[in-house]
Amino acid sequence: MRKLVSFMHVSLDGFVAGPNGEMDWIKVDEEIFDYAGHRTSVADTALYGRATHEIMEAYWPTAADKPGASKHDIEHSTWYKKVEKIVLSRSMKSKKLPGTKIISENISKEINKLKQTPGTEIIMFGSPSATNFLIQEGLVDEFWIFVNPILLGQGIPFFNNLKQRTKLKLVKSRAFSSGVVCLHYEKI
């Protein structure tokens, strides 16, 4: 069975964005890109909520072609163009996007089927609402939580209205020179 792995940046007080969706506080640099890139490069499927997909789609398809593109931009853009993309969205169900499947109904059943198909890993980037839904359905197998050294005080929480306990085991932690700490957990 394929694993579903959630990648999320959070503030120390557990928010994924400010009250108006601000993400300018997230620290990402080459050190973090290299660390996370080792994991994402083996995944053959990317899973997104609608809003995160729109952000990704606006940048990654052409990121490698821009003058002065960083090593990470080139690597991730190349990966993004070849990986299967799945978007969880009720509002996009009639859209046709190349290399992208939209799941708008029977989400749990469809993700369970996806996890049973041949392949490596399914990586979910951001997408807090979709991630919360999948956590509550017991479908997220691992978490890579990048804790940023900031207290926002308010905003969009990562874990929102969870209705059940989910036991986790810390697999690895890594502190970066930027002050960000990555906590890698597996569901027990």
N, C-alpha and C positions, 0 to 999 in steps of 0.2 A: 504494500500500500504506500502511495506517495504521501509525503508529509506536507502539511500546510503551515508555512512559517510566516509570522507577522513581524515586519520591520516597522518600528515606530520611534519617532523623536518625541520626548516629553520634557516638560519642565520638572524641576525637583518636586513641585507640588502637584504633579500629575496631569497637567494640561498639554494638549497636542497643538493648540492654537490659542491666540488671545480671543477676547470676546467678539471681535469683528473678523476672526479668521486670520489674524496676523501670525506670520511664521518667521518674521525677520530676526527673531531671537535664537533661531536654531543655528548651532555651530556645526558646519561641515567643512572639512578640509581634506587634503590629499591623504593624510594619515587615516582618517575615518573611511574615506572612499576606498583605499587599498584594503583595509580590514574587512569591510562589508563586501567589497567586490569579489573576494575569494569565495564567499558564500553565494552571492547572486549569480556569479558566472556559471555555476553548475546547475542552476534552476532552468527549466525549459518552459515554465509557465509563470506569467505575472498576473496577479489578481488585483483588481482595483474597484473602488467605489466610483461613481460617476464623476464627482468633483475632482478626485485625485487623478483619474484617467485624463480628464480634460487638461489638467496642468501638465501631466507627462506628455501627452500627445502634442501639446503646443511647443515643447522644447526638444525632446529626445530624438525624433526622427531626423532632424537636421543639425543636431548639436556638433557632430563630428566634422561637419562641412564649414563651420564658422572659422574665420581667421583667428588664430591664437587658441584654438580648441585645446583644452587640457588633456592630459593622458586619460583621466577619468571620463571626460566628455566623449572621447573617441571610443574607449572601451565600452562604456555603458550604452552609447548610441548604437554601436554595432550589435550589442546584445539585445537591445530593445527592438531593433528592426527584425531580428530573427525569431525572437521568443513568441510563443502563443500568448495572446492577451485575452483575459476574461474580465468583463465589466459587469458588476452587479448594479442594475439600474432598472427601475420601472419606467422612467421617463424616456429612456433611449431605445426602447424595445423595437422600434421600427427602423432605426439607423442601420446602415450597412457600412462597416469599416473593414478594410483589408486586414487579414491576420488577427481579427478580433471577434470574439463571440460575446454576445450580450445575454446575460441571464436575468430575466425579469420576473419569473414565476418559479415556484417549487425550488427555491434557492438551496435549501438544505439537501434535498434529493439530488439536485444537479451537481452540487459540490461533492457530495458523497460519491456520485458516479465518476466525477473527474478524478478523485483521489484513487479510484480503483483502476484507472487506465494506465497503460505503460508510460513511463517517463521518469524524470528525476524528482525535482521538488517544485512545489507551487509557492511562490513568494508573494506575499501581500504587502504592498507599500502604503503607509499612511492609512487613509480611509477609515477613520475612527468609527463611524456609524456602522459600516459594513463589518468591520472587525468585531465590534461589540455584538452584533447579531450572530456572527459565526462562533464567537466564544460561547454565547448562551446556547448555541446548538451543539456544542462540544466538538467543533470541527477544527479548531486551531491546535496544532500539535506542539509548536515551539514559538517562543517570543524572543526577538532581539530588540531590547528596549534601550534606546540611546538617551540617557538622562543628561539633560543640559543644565549647566550651573546657573540657573535663574529661577526665581520665584515669581510667577505671574499674578498670583492672587485671585484671578478669575479667568474664565475662558471656556474652551471646549475640553471637557475631561476625556482622558483616554478610556478609563473604565467607568462606564456610565450605566447605572441601574442594573448591575449584574444580579441575577436572581438565584445563583447557586455558587457554591464553593468550587474552585478548581485548584487542586493541589499541583504545585510546581516544584521542580528540582533545578537548582542552579547548576548549569553545566560549565559555565566559564564567565569570568568578568574581565574587563579590560578598561583601564583608565588611559585616556589620551592626553597629550600635552595641552590641548585646548580646555581641559577641565571636564569634558564629556566622559561619561562612563557608560560602557555597553554592558548590559546584563543579559546573558543568554540563558533562558529557561526552557525546560522541556516539561510538558504536561505529564504527570505521573498517572 
